[in-house]
Amino acid sequence: MDYEEFRVRADAVMSRIRGACEKAGRDAAGVELLAVTKSHPPQAVELASRYGLKSVGENRVQEGVDKRARTSAAVSWELIGHLQSNKARLAALNFDRIQSVDSVKLAAILDRTAGEMGKSLPILLQVNAGLDPAKSGVEPEAAPALLEAALGCANLRVDGLMTIAPLSDDPAVARRTFASLREIRDRLSKSTGAALRVLSMGMSADIEEAVAEGSTLVRVGSALFGPRV
Ligand SMILES: *Cc1c(COP(=O)(O)O)cnc(C)c1O
């Protein structure tokens, strides 16, 4: 894909975000666009960066590590895919934020690795807000304990929550899932005092539903780069 084609696609995504914000009475500056570059070459990262996007998302650790080594684009790298504990160390060493933290064990490994690096590692907790058996993420009832554990990790910075809506042709399913994540955030924020400002929710198919329910970060792949290769 050349830059002109990308620009047209990115403009269209931005105008969907702006339209949804307008409808919801929200400031469009409150919704960040994360370019999901998984399955696309390093050039995809460069297109996103040239357009002015600040961050890219990858869902496999090794693919992200390899891609990052092959581009010098000044973006931050976020892991959005399921993370196994045997890859946690590599992820902490190579990503700027990890959105898929869904267990205490994972949080502990990330915390230890970040400590060794002398850095504070930003994370999101992935919550299975749609109660979807096919999705990873901590179950909503276990989220308070996971948050307590993560807040107790000296080298982790918990920015907020992430979820993926169940696959469905009915937009109401995604919307309910996103509303549920927001309610979970509001409850957790109240009970712990942590701001949990980031709500990472919404992908190509459900940007509008996510923005309507308070998303601050939409993760968009195919609408920007075309179908995955
Ligand atoms: C692939 C992926 C996305 C982007 O999906 P699109 O439908 O291509 O926009 C967003 N979030 C996660 C966790 C993903 O794995």
The ligand as an ORCA input file, in Angstrom:
! r2SCAN-3c Opt
* xyz 0 1
  C      -6.500     -7.752     15.313
  C      -6.917     -7.039     16.521
  C      -7.494     -5.761     16.442
  C      -7.805     -5.064     15.122
  O      -8.855     -5.729     14.479
  P      -9.488     -5.140     13.107
  O     -10.803     -5.805     13.042
  O      -8.560     -5.576     12.019
  O      -9.572     -3.688     13.239
  C      -7.814     -5.119     17.623
  N      -7.585     -5.687     18.827
  C      -7.030     -6.910     18.945
  C      -6.805     -7.476     20.306
  C      -6.684     -7.622     17.801
  O      -6.143     -8.843     17.935
*
